[in-house]
Amino acid sequence: MQRYDLRHLGDNFIDRMLEIMTELKEDEVAIFMFEIGDFSPIQKSADAVKEAGYELMNSLKFNEVDWTLVVKKSSKVES
């Protein structure tokens, strides 16, 4: 498990998050931290994780301005 701090990217973190996710091994977990802003990145990031075929294990507010996503590259195939 590794944590990736994407706060420096502001609202433009999703492309970098997806790029990192492609490097994950089967059953590996990654924690992504980003700035909340107007809360729209939260839903966008959750949608991006799902569309990419990864498992969103947790999504929570870290503090007043930051959010974390816990993402897993699952080896099991959902039907």
MARROTI-48498 format. One record per residue (C-alpha): residue number from 1; residue in three letters; chain; y, x, z. Coordinates in steps of 0.1 Angstrom, whole numbers, plus 5000, padded with zeros to 4 digits. Layout:
BEGIN
atom i->NUM | aa->Ala | ch->A | y->Y | x->X | z->Z
...
This chain:
BEGIN
atom i->1 | aa->Met | ch->A | y->5000 | x->5000 | z->5000
atom i->2 | aa->Gln | ch->A | y->5034 | x->5013 | z->4990
atom i->3 | aa->Arg | ch->A | y->5069 | x->5000 | z->4995
atom i->4 | aa->Tyr | ch->A | y->5094 | x->5000 | z->4967
atom i->5 | aa->Asp | ch->A | y->5131 | x->4997 | z->4975
atom i->6 | aa->Leu | ch->A | y->5148 | x->4980 | z->4946
atom i->7 | aa->Arg | ch->A | y->5180 | x->4970 | z->4964
atom i->8 | aa->His | ch->A | y->5201 | x->4995 | z->4944
atom i->9 | aa->Leu | ch->A | y->5194 | x->4975 | z->4912
atom i->10 | aa->Gly | ch->A | y->5211 | x->4944 | z->4925
atom i->11 | aa->Asp | ch->A | y->5200 | x->4913 | z->4905
atom i->12 | aa->Asn | ch->A | y->5185 | x->4935 | z->4878
atom i->13 | aa->Phe | ch->A | y->5153 | x->4945 | z->4897
atom i->14 | aa->Ile | ch->A | y->5127 | x->4923 | z->4880
atom i->15 | aa->Asp | ch->A | y->5120 | x->4945 | z->4850
atom i->16 | aa->Arg | ch->A | y->5115 | x->4975 | z->4873
atom i->17 | aa->Met | ch->A | y->5093 | x->4955 | z->4896
atom i->18 | aa->Leu | ch->A | y->5071 | x->4945 | z->4867
atom i->19 | aa->Glu | ch->A | y->5070 | x->4980 | z->4854
atom i->20 | aa->Ile | ch->A | y->5058 | x->4993 | z->4888
atom i->21 | aa->Met | ch->A | y->5032 | x->4964 | z->4890
atom i->22 | aa->Thr | ch->A | y->5016 | x->4976 | z->4858
atom i->23 | aa->Glu | ch->A | y->5008 | x->5009 | z->4875
atom i->24 | aa->Leu | ch->A | y->4989 | x->4993 | z->4904
atom i->25 | aa->Lys | ch->A | y->4952 | x->4998 | z->4907
atom i->26 | aa->Glu | ch->A | y->4928 | x->4969 | z->4912
atom i->27 | aa->Asp | ch->A | y->4932 | x->4953 | z->4947
atom i->28 | aa->Glu | ch->A | y->4962 | x->4975 | z->4954
atom i->29 | aa->Val | ch->A | y->4991 | x->4959 | z->4973
atom i->30 | aa->Ala | ch->A | y->5028 | x->4967 | z->4968
atom i->31 | aa->Ile | ch->A | y->5058 | x->4957 | z->4988
atom i->32 | aa->Phe | ch->A | y->5091 | x->4952 | z->4970
atom i->33 | aa->Met | ch->A | y->5125 | x->4949 | z->4987
atom i->34 | aa->Phe | ch->A | y->5155 | x->4936 | z->4969
atom i->35 | aa->Glu | ch->A | y->5189 | x->4920 | z->4977
atom i->36 | aa->Ile | ch->A | y->5190 | x->4882 | z->4980
atom i->37 | aa->Gly | ch->A | y->5224 | x->4876 | z->4965
atom i->38 | aa->Asp | ch->A | y->5226 | x->4839 | z->4956
atom i->39 | aa->Phe | ch->A | y->5188 | x->4833 | z->4962
atom i->40 | aa->Ser | ch->A | y->5180 | x->4827 | z->4925
atom i->41 | aa->Pro | ch->A | y->5162 | x->4861 | z->4923
atom i->42 | aa->Ile | ch->A | y->5137 | x->4849 | z->4948
atom i->43 | aa->Gln | ch->A | y->5123 | x->4822 | z->4925
atom i->44 | aa->Lys | ch->A | y->5127 | x->4843 | z->4894
atom i->45 | aa->Ser | ch->A | y->5107 | x->4871 | z->4910
atom i->46 | aa->Ala | ch->A | y->5079 | x->4848 | z->4922
atom i->47 | aa->Asp | ch->A | y->5077 | x->4833 | z->4887
atom i->48 | aa->Ala | ch->A | y->5076 | x->4868 | z->4872
atom i->49 | aa->Val | ch->A | y->5047 | x->4878 | z->4895
atom i->50 | aa->Lys | ch->A | y->5027 | x->4848 | z->4886
atom i->51 | aa->Glu | ch->A | y->5033 | x->4850 | z->4849
atom i->52 | aa->Ala | ch->A | y->5022 | x->4887 | z->4849
atom i->53 | aa->Gly | ch->A | y->4989 | x->4876 | z->4865
atom i->54 | aa->Tyr | ch->A | y->4994 | x->4892 | z->4900
atom i->55 | aa->Glu | ch->A | y->4989 | x->4875 | z->4934
atom i->56 | aa->Leu | ch->A | y->5020 | x->4869 | z->4955
atom i->57 | aa->Met | ch->A | y->5007 | x->4874 | z->4990
atom i->58 | aa->Asn | ch->A | y->5040 | x->4869 | z->5009
atom i->59 | aa->Ser | ch->A | y->5077 | x->4863 | z->5003
atom i->60 | aa->Leu | ch->A | y->5101 | x->4865 | z->5032
atom i->61 | aa->Lys | ch->A | y->5136 | x->4873 | z->5043
atom i->62 | aa->Phe | ch->A | y->5138 | x->4908 | z->5057
atom i->63 | aa->Asn | ch->A | y->5173 | x->4906 | z->5072
atom i->64 | aa->Glu | ch->A | y->5206 | x->4889 | z->5063
atom i->65 | aa->Val | ch->A | y->5208 | x->4904 | z->5027
atom i->66 | aa->Asp | ch->A | y->5174 | x->4916 | z->5018
atom i->67 | aa->Trp | ch->A | y->5141 | x->4900 | z->5007
atom i->68 | aa->Thr | ch->A | y->5106 | x->4913 | z->5005
atom i->69 | aa->Leu | ch->A | y->5077 | x->4904 | z->4982
atom i->70 | aa->Val | ch->A | y->5041 | x->4915 | z->4989
atom i->71 | aa->Val | ch->A | y->5022 | x->4916 | z->4956
atom i->72 | aa->Lys | ch->A | y->4985 | x->4923 | z->4949
atom i->73 | aa->Lys | ch->A | y->4968 | x->4933 | z->4917
atom i->74 | aa->Ser | ch->A | y->4937 | x->4912 | z->4922
atom i->75 | aa->Ser | ch->A | y->4904 | x->4921 | z->4907
atom i->76 | aa->Lys | ch->A | y->4891 | x->4885 | z->4909
atom i->77 | aa->Val | ch->A | y->4896 | x->4862 | z->4880
atom i->78 | aa->Glu | ch->A | y->4910 | x->4828 | z->4888
atom i->79 | aa->Ser | ch->A | y->4896 | x->4798 | z->4869
